Amino acid sequence: MPSAEARVDDPPLLRMRGIGKAFSGVTVLDDVDYEVRAGETHALLGGNGAGKSTLMKILEGVYTLDRGTVEIDGAAVELGTPQAARRKGIAMIFQEFSLVPTLTVAQNIYLTRETRTRLGLLDDRAIERRAAELLAELGVDIDPGLPVSRLRRASMQLVEIAKALSHDARILIMDEPTASLAQSEVQALFTIVERLKARGITIVYITHRLEEVIEVADRVTVLRDGRVEGTVERSELTMPALIEMIVGRDVGATMQWAERPVDRGGTPLLELQDVSTARGVRDVSLEVHAGEIVGLAGLMGSGRSELAHAIFGIDALESGRILVRGREVAIRRPADAIAHGIVLVPEDRRAQGLVVDHTVQANMMLPLLRRLSRGGLLDDAAGAQIAERSVERLGIRTPSLRTVVRRLSGGNQQKVVLAKWLATEPDVLVLDEPTVGVDIGTKADIVELVRDLAGQGKAVLVISSELAELLAMADRILVLRAGAVDRSLDRSELSDEPELHRLVQEAAA
Amino acid sequence: MSVATRGFRGGSPPARRKVEWRRYVLYIGFVVLFLAFAITLGDDGFTSSNNLLNIVRQTATISIMAVAVTFVIGAAEIDLSVGAVAGLGSVVCAMAIDAYGVVPGVAAGLALGVLVGSINGALVVVIGIPSFLVTLGMLGIARGTAQWVTDSAPQPILSDAFNATFGSGDLGPVPSLVVWTAVAVAIGHLVLRRTSYGRGVLATGGNAEAARFSGVPTRRIKFLVMVVSSGAAAIAGMLYAGRLQSGRFQWGEGDELSVIAAVILGGTALFGGRASVIGALLGSLMIGLINNGLILMGLEFSQQQIVRGSIIILAVALAARD
């Protein structure tokens, strides 16, 4: 890939040179050169485990580097601690926000730097005025006197940004800033990013969503396996080239839909008849046949996850019936669903999918505890075998089965969730946003896996906000609206993503 | 899948390796303390087999409650009522023995434990009151009930069979209290490490929502840990009654703090998800060791408390945390 270095006259704002970092003997970053120019929005891309987080943690001062130098404005700096990095004008916008929910917006922004009255008491009104000015400069409408817990997630993120600016940050690191945002909020964020840029703020933008990169980035640097794969100017950006740089192989074909024969003649494997729940699912009827992949589309709040929870016994049915192979089943708790061969890969893998402080093996054994008991005692050896096979089958990158799941990358964590459910040998899989926060390579793996499972005669129900992904997998797509099925579309009726996008938006209107 | 060939490699590895010895600080501390006492207090009879057996005997009630509370804390709950339930158990058992005989007496003590535990468990699981508050309230209720029904008077137990089995007797060469402790620890360890229930307890403590989404019956587990905790406390109360040949409302007073200290010293995470029964036993023995050594040293009760408190803080501070 061509490098843009030659065109720069001044020293870049940030220059990291020859960065090396290893953890317990495993090299994570190897001779990485990374440059950010003043005022640009620079996307940092790479698969899970490529080294993005490590590189950024060095920049934030969380990790110390083994080798290499960091220069800001051409002068070598020691970052060592987060405080030192902040003094150099580097601020991180956290994925999991670092705000105190019970304090107000203004109190959060000026935490530890409060304005005081003459008597030395805190002057909340003064900081609210200052916060209001700051937020107005950003062009956002948030009441600085409101407790943060009352804000939407998108607003919390803006408060984070305001907080960073109040620290005179020059470089903002945004790690997956759109991960928890709705489509309209994403657009609003991009407007803010433009405004920050106009103010001369430099942004390092980390994401898995490549469309966003093409929309906001001036330049892109791709890491792979701890090395720089290349840096590309905006004018040279193309989606296929980016994907190949990240993955090192051509996955474009994976995201192409190919019509598969599905026999809808017999009894459906899973059938819902007029299912309603107190959590907002309304009279949903649907069928999923063996070998079929049914996609659930819809905006946030359309009841997709709630429907999944009803099927899996998290939420009780108010009315309606669930049938497996034509026979009505009573599902009152997840264990009932599992016993009937139904599993759920939940939306929030860290909160619902994993015990992150437990090992890979312990997590994989969790749904199997009953089955792995022999005469009242757990058969850990059998559990280890199953875990071993799963790690191999899904290509999970983990130092060992005894590694605590928290230490794995997002994509590998998601594979652990998938693996733990596949080990139960289910007939029906409900997948709620199975590729959220995973890199493009893992995403392709998951798409392939889902097709593979359907090919083995399993019934699959996939929820996804990424329409391209639904279009790549699903044989049929149901669009939900306010907890009810708005449309049922055969995949072959749909031409492309914009069309589905329009239908989903229509359902919301 | 094509990525399977990439092989094992960590995504985001640990920030830095903690020194391994911290993992074993309790064991090291135990040995160091033992050796220190053995050297300085050898002449005062610290190392005599009689004294050592005494330590195990005196800590039996704490050890047994600690085994059960290991499950409670492992499941991210807490039980502050164990000491009070032990007192009430001793009283109920003694009064029932006096009225109906030994077997109904023991049954009554056990039933009391299960009853109190069921109330605790139901309040936690069904109504959703935090176990800290439920058991704080139950501490007062149990202790008050025990004092009220006995009019503050000790309830003597005249059955030699009971007193021997639950207190001062021996099984062959081994004191019965040592046997009780060994049985409780063995069962506790096996259940925690090798049964689906034990694994469910740890999963519930580690992340209750993920455990529920995995089909673990988290509500039943939380209920059961509370029931077993009170049941073990009632047994501990009967052991007090056997050793002291009477039931009395004051038995077990303040034990909840020793029990929690023993469990946490033993490496169980204060907020659940990680637990060790063997560790709890060692924690309990260590507390007994400290008490015994300090008495032999001739320290006053007030001084003992200060030293004991300091050692506990030191041990937990040195232990591994993640």
Boltz contact constraints between the chains, C-beta under 6 A:
constraints:
  - contact:
      token1: [A, 23]
      token2: [B, 13]
      max_distance: 6.0
  - contact:
      token1: [A, 48]
      token2: [B, 11]
      max_distance: 6.0
  - contact:
      token1: [A, 49]
      token2: [B, 11]
      max_distance: 6.0
  - contact:
      token1: [A, 53]
      token2: [B, 12]
      max_distance: 6.0
  - contact:
      token1: [A, 334]
      token2: [B, 215]
      max_distance: 6.0
  - contact:
      token1: [A, 335]
      token2: [B, 215]
      max_distance: 6.0
  - contact:
      token1: [A, 338]
      token2: [B, 215]
      max_distance: 6.0
  - contact:
      token1: [A, 346]
      token2: [B, 213]
      max_distance: 6.0
  - contact:
      token1: [A, 351]
      token2: [B, 209]
      max_distance: 6.0
  - contact:
      token1: [A, 352]
      token2: [B, 209]
      max_distance: 6.0
  - contact:
      token1: [A, 352]
      token2: [B, 210]
      max_distance: 6.0
  - contact:
      token1: [A, 352]
      token2: [B, 213]
      max_distance: 6.0
  - contact:
      token1: [A, 353]
      token2: [B, 210]
      max_distance: 6.0
  - contact:
      token1: [A, 354]
      token2: [B, 210]
      max_distance: 6.0
  - contact:
      token1: [A, 355]
      token2: [B, 203]
      max_distance: 6.0
  - contact:
      token1: [A, 355]
      token2: [B, 206]
      max_distance: 6.0
  - contact:
      token1: [A, 355]
      token2: [B, 207]
      max_distance: 6.0
  - contact:
      token1: [A, 355]
      token2: [B, 210]
      max_distance: 6.0
  - contact:
      token1: [A, 357]
      token2: [B, 206]
      max_distance: 6.0
  - contact:
      token1: [A, 357]
      token2: [B, 273]
      max_distance: 6.0
  - contact:
      token1: [A, 358]
      token2: [B, 206]
      max_distance: 6.0
  - contact:
      token1: [A, 366]
      token2: [B, 203]
      max_distance: 6.0
  - contact:
      token1: [A, 366]
      token2: [B, 214]
      max_distance: 6.0
  - contact:
      token1: [A, 367]
      token2: [B, 214]
      max_distance: 6.0
  - contact:
      token1: [A, 367]
      token2: [B, 215]
      max_distance: 6.0
  - contact:
      token1: [A, 369]
      token2: [B, 196]
      max_distance: 6.0
  - contact:
      token1: [A, 369]
      token2: [B, 199]
      max_distance: 6.0
  - contact:
      token1: [A, 370]
      token2: [B, 196]
      max_distance: 6.0
  - contact:
      token1: [A, 373]
      token2: [B, 196]
      max_distance: 6.0
  - contact:
      token1: [A, 377]
      token2: [B, 194]
      max_distance: 6.0
  - contact:
      token1: [A, 378]
      token2: [B, 194]
      max_distance: 6.0
  - contact:
      token1: [A, 378]
      token2: [B, 195]
      max_distance: 6.0
  - contact:
      token1: [A, 378]
      token2: [B, 196]
      max_distance: 6.0
  - contact:
      token1: [A, 395]
      token2: [B, 1]
      max_distance: 6.0
  - contact:
      token1: [A, 395]
      token2: [B, 3]
      max_distance: 6.0
  - contact:
      token1: [A, 395]
      token2: [B, 4]
      max_distance: 6.0
  - contact:
      token1: [A, 397]
      token2: [B, 9]
      max_distance: 6.0
  - contact:
      token1: [A, 399]
      token2: [B, 8]
      max_distance: 6.0
  - contact:
      token1: [A, 399]
      token2: [B, 10]
      max_distance: 6.0
  - contact:
      token1: [A, 408]
      token2: [B, 11]
      max_distance: 6.0
  - contact:
      token1: [A, 409]
      token2: [B, 11]
      max_distance: 6.0
  - contact:
      token1: [A, 409]
      token2: [B, 12]
      max_distance: 6.0
  - contact:
      token1: [A, 412]
      token2: [B, 11]
      max_distance: 6.0
  - contact:
      token1: [A, 445]
      token2: [B, 1]
      max_distance: 6.0
  - contact:
      token1: [A, 445]
      token2: [B, 3]
      max_distance: 6.0
